[in-house]
């Protein structure tokens, strides 16, 4: 049984329902709160956390439970996570009993199927009575001087509010976060971005080599309290065979990296640039947005703007998702600058092998963004990737550029005459208002690696920097 169990219920878990659920361990267990009241924990006799129950989240976005859990579920639905300690044998069954009781009282269901139960789970092992280790993080499986290790087994390991908090906590004391999963798991694009770069790692269990890094492919071993590359006598690491197996699915991703700038006016409505891009490429707006996964709120530029204003001058990072029939996911980083407000957007759309990428829509989108959304730059790339946007622990070819758009301010700085005449065999299209145009540069169909050289030459000519990949 997985140690993560989720109750999906049509009604909010109220105090009565939570008390019934928490009674699954019997009267001998204590309860306490953590994370400023956002987590309720069942504690063993020695104070060791056995099960942690996260604050319920109301998911109002269709398709989120299916995207993250593989389980279709009607929305709105209350998502309540329980996590069991791996140090106590009875904890997994106890987590299932807590979630099962919630589902029984509130008329819902439990993920994974079969994990829920309604009977009491006596906790008698000696481990339950031992005190929690000094410096332990609640619901983190292993903590050493350098590393916090989380064991996970879900279809998609997502950047939940809890995992975001663990990342912040470990970064705060200079430690690594390493997430250990079986080989069938995938990362959400958000978590993949958060784990980029050492010392954080995605550690994949493998029957052939033991463990390997799901993002770099390097075979790993447990060394001095952390997972690190296993090296030979010459100091070289080697890739895992499972990582380098070829992907023959034919599925592809189209990714846009868009940067827009706005005056900090009272009437400013953020999120409009993203919505314009979403409509141009999919025919409709985003389905929902939020600050963590599962994405839980219906799409609303007004609420998004209110959140960003409440956090200013600190930056705000939000996530948006599409509908199940057209997988799409975006992140937007909203930053207050000396001259106004900037939005840095990364929008990715998944396509099956028989689906055509909407490349013909890019020039029209460029015109829309330059005309009414303060476009600074837009880079479009395409490359292999899962239609459902999940990141598997396998080698993937890098994306290739399709087009680059320079906004009005960049064209004016480079001068329109110079910007129109790069030392390349391509002709840019003028987009936006005639008095202050932008330029849209086609770079190919995303099939030629030389496109990166073309882009580098173009950016050198324009004296601008490439958006971060």
TIZA-791399 format. One record per residue (C-alpha): residue in three letters; x, y negated, z negated. Coordinates in steps of 0.02 Angstrom, whole numbers, plus 50000, padded with zeros to 5 digits. Last residue first. Layout:
REM TIZA-791399
ALAXYZ...
***
This chain:
REM TIZA-791399
UNK507644860151066UNK508004842251013UNK507474829651144UNK508884825651267UNK509754809051236UNK509684793851346UNK510954784951457UNK509844786851610UNK511294793351714UNK511864804451571UNK510084810451552UNK509974815151736UNK511634824351735UNK511104834351581UNK509424838251661UNK510244844951819UNK511444855351716UNK509954862351619UNK509054866251783UNK510544876851834UNK509704890751733UNK508464892551878UNK506704899451848UNK505804885051763UNK504894879751920UNK506044865251959UNK506674849151881UNK505274836951924UNK505664819451855UNK504224808651793UNK504604790051782UNK503784776951670UNK503024760951731UNK502894743451657UNK502074732151784UNK501354746651885UNK500534754651735UNK500894773151705UNK501834785151817UNK503134783251955UNK503624800152024UNK505454804852024UNK506334810952181UNK507594824952166UNK509244829252248UNK510284821652110UNK511344806252077UNK509854797751992UNK509004784152094UNK507334778952018UNK508134775751849UNK509394763851925UNK508084753052011UNK506884753751864UNK508184747151743UNK508994758951614UNK508194749051474UNK506584746351571UNK506484764951610UNK506734769251427UNK505394756951371UNK504144763251500UNK504294781551456UNK505494794351529UNK504734810751587UNK505684826951609UNK505134842251707UNK505264861151717UNK506734865251605UNK507224883251565UNK506864892851406UNK508184904151330UNK508084922951361UNK507394932551214UNK508284945051102UNK507104954250987UNK506424952550811UNK504714946550873UNK504084928550867UNK502184927450876UNK501514915351007UNK500004926451049UNK500584926451231UNK502274932751175UNK503814924351245UNK504814922351404UNK505274904851462UNK504584887951509UNK505144870251475UNK504324853051478UNK505244837751411UNK504284821851368UNK504994804851323UNK504534788351240UNK502674789151277UNK501664774751202UNK499974783351212UNK498914774351341UNK499784772651507UNK501374782551475UNK500414797151400UNK499104797651536UNK500384796551678UNK501414810451601UNK499854821051585UNK499504818551771UNK501294823951809UNK501154839151697UNK499514846051764UNK500304855351910UNK501324865551786UNK499764873651714UNK500574891051695UNK499654904251794UNK499004919251700UNK499354936951763UNK500844940351649UNK499934932851498UNK500164914951443UNK500574906851275UNK500544887951249UNK501814878351145UNK501674860251088UNK503114851650998UNK502674833850950UNK503744820050874UNK502574805650829UNK503314788550793UNK502604774250691UNK503104755950695UNK504664745550723UNK505684749450567UNK505074767450573UNK503704777350489UNK503794795550541UNK502454807950595UNK503084825450634UNK501834835050739UNK501884853850759UNK500914862750894UNK500134879550928UNK499234886751078UNK498364903151117UNK496964900551243UNK495534912851210UNK495874912651022UNK495604893851007UNK497044881850981UNK498124877450832UNK498794861550753UNK500174859750623UNK500624844450520UNK502234836650459UNK502124819850370UNK503604808150342UNK503784798150181UNK503384779650199UNK501974784150199UNK501094799050118UNK499344791750106UNK499514784550281UNK499954801650353UNK498444809550268UNK497254796150330UNK497924798250507UNK497604817050504UNK495854813850437UNK495494802050583UNK496334813250713UNK495114827150664UNK495264845350721UNK494344857050604UNK495354860950446UNK496124877550390UNK497764881550475UNK498234897650386UNK499594892150373UNK500214875450309UNK499904856650328UNK498294858050427UNK497484856650597UNK496074864250698UNK495344869050865UNK496454857850971UNK495544848251108UNK494904855251272UNK495354858851454UNK496934868651412UNK498394858851483UNK497674841351501UNK496574843051347UNK498044848551238UNK499154834451302UNK497804821451266UNK497494829051095UNK499334828151052UNK499424809851100UNK497824806251003UNK498534813750844UNK498704796950758UNK497364783550763UNK498044765850745UNK496684753150700UNK497654746350551UNK499164743250661UNK500884750950643UNK501374748750825UNK501564765450912UNK502924777050976UNK502784793851064UNK503944808751077UNK503414824451167UNK504234841451172UNK503174852551283UNK503294871451285UNK502564883651411UNK502764901651353UNK502784917651455UNK502184935651453UNK502974947251582UNK502924961851460UNK504634968751507UNK505604963051353UNK507324971051355UNK508044979751202UNK509394968851124UNK508694968050948UNK508364986650926UNK510184990550972UNK510774979650828UNK512104966850874UNK513894968450811UNK514964958150693UNK516824955150715UNK518074953550574UNK519404964250656UNK519124978250532UNK517264978150572UNK515974965950506UNK514264968350428UNK513394951450439UNK512714945050272UNK511234949250161UNK511494941949987UNK512014946649810UNK513854950349840UNK513554959750002UNK511954968250059UNK512214973250241UNK511744965350406UNK511844970050591UNK511804953950693UNK510274951750804UNK510264932650793UNK508434929350749UNK507874945850671UNK509514947850577UNK509844966450557UNK509584979850426UNK509874998550409UNK510735002150574UNK509655015550654UNK508085015750546UNK507914996650553UNK507314984450420UNK507294966550481UNK508074952350381UNK507454934950432UNK508784923550364UNK509124907150271UNK510964902950244UNK511124899450387UNK510124891550527UNK508334892450583UNK507194898850446UNK505974884250455UNK505844885450644UNK505404903950634UNK504154900050497UNK503234887850609UNK503314899150762UNK502434912750660UNK503584927250625UNK503254944950686UNK503184961450594UNK503404978550677UNK505234980050623UNK504854980550437UNK505124964450340UNK506414956050228UNK506314937150207UNK507934928850152UNK507874911750069UNK509594904550034UNK510084894749879UNK510654876849856UNK509584872849703UNK508334862149796UNK508424872849952UNK507764887449849UNK506324877049783UNK505864869449950UNK505854886350035UNK504834894149894UNK503574879949907UNK503404882750094UNK503144901250058UNK501694897149941UNK500894884750061UNK500974898050196UNK502274898050334UNK501674914150414UNK502334931850424UNK501274939150564UNK500694957350567UNK501034958150380UNK502364966650275UNK503404955250166UNK504844957050042UNK505514940249981UNK507344938149933UNK508024922549846UNK509884920449871UNK511484912849802UNK511514916449615UNK510334931049639UNK508434931849645UNK507474947149704UNK505594949249733UNK504944931449731UNK503164931049661UNK503664918849522UNK505474913349536UNK506654921849415UNK507944911049324UNK508074922849175UNK507284939549218UNK505454941449167UNK505254950349002UNK505004969249002UNK503274975548957UNK502744978949137UNK504364988449170UNK503935001049034UNK502465007249137UNK500725006749063UNK499654995349169UNK497885002149179UNK497024997949344UNK495154994949324UNK494005000349465UNK493474988949608UNK494704993249745UNK495404983749892UNK496834990249998UNK495735000250116UNK495774987550256UNK497254976050234UNK496474963850203UNK494924963850094UNK493114960050136UNK491744948350077UNK490144948949975UNK490644937149834UNK490654949449688UNK491294964149790UNK492614953849884UNK493254946249722UNK493304963549642UNK494304970449787UNK495564956149781UNK495924959149596UNK495914978049619UNK497114977249766UNK498294966349665UNK498204979249524UNK498614993349645UNK500164983849700UNK500634979849519UNK500574997749453UNK502395001749493UNK503104985649417UNK504664977649494UNK503844974949664UNK502774961149588UNK501074959749672UNK500434945249776UNK498614940149786UNK497974928649921UNK496234920749928UNK495564915450098UNK493804908050092UNK492914909650259UNK492104897250377UNK492184906250492UNK491794924050545UNK493244936250536UNK494274945250665UNK495714954750582UNK497454954650663UNK498104946250505UNK498864929850566UNK498014926550731UNK496424936250685UNK496224926750523UNK496514910350614UNK495304913950757UNK493994900750721UNK494614886250611UNK493624882950452UNK494774891850330UNK494334887050151UNK495904890750048UNK495814899249878UNK497194894849753UNK498464908849748UNK498294924049634UNK499944930649565UNK500054948549504UNK501274956549381UNK502144941249310UNK503324946749168UNK502804939349000UNK503414954148897UNK501674961648877UNK501334960149062UNK500674944349142UNK499244941249263UNK499614925149356UNK498494910949415UNK499244899449547UNK498774881449595UNK498804875649414UNK500354864649429UNK501324878549517UNK500934891049378UNK499444896349273UNK499364909949141UNK498424926049108UNK498804939448979UNK498584958049003UNK497974969648865UNK496134966148902UNK496114976849060UNK497054974949224UNK495514972149330UNK494924958249213UNK495704945749333UNK494364949249462UNK492904946749343UNK493694930749279UNK493974924749458UNK492164927949504UNK491534918349353UNK492694903649383UNK492184901849565UNK492894911149715UNK492114901049858UNK490834910549957UNK491004918750129UNK492454929550065UNK494114935350134UNK495144943049993UNK496984945150036UNK498184958549973UNK500084956849980UNK500984971449895UNK500634982650043UNK500005000050000
***
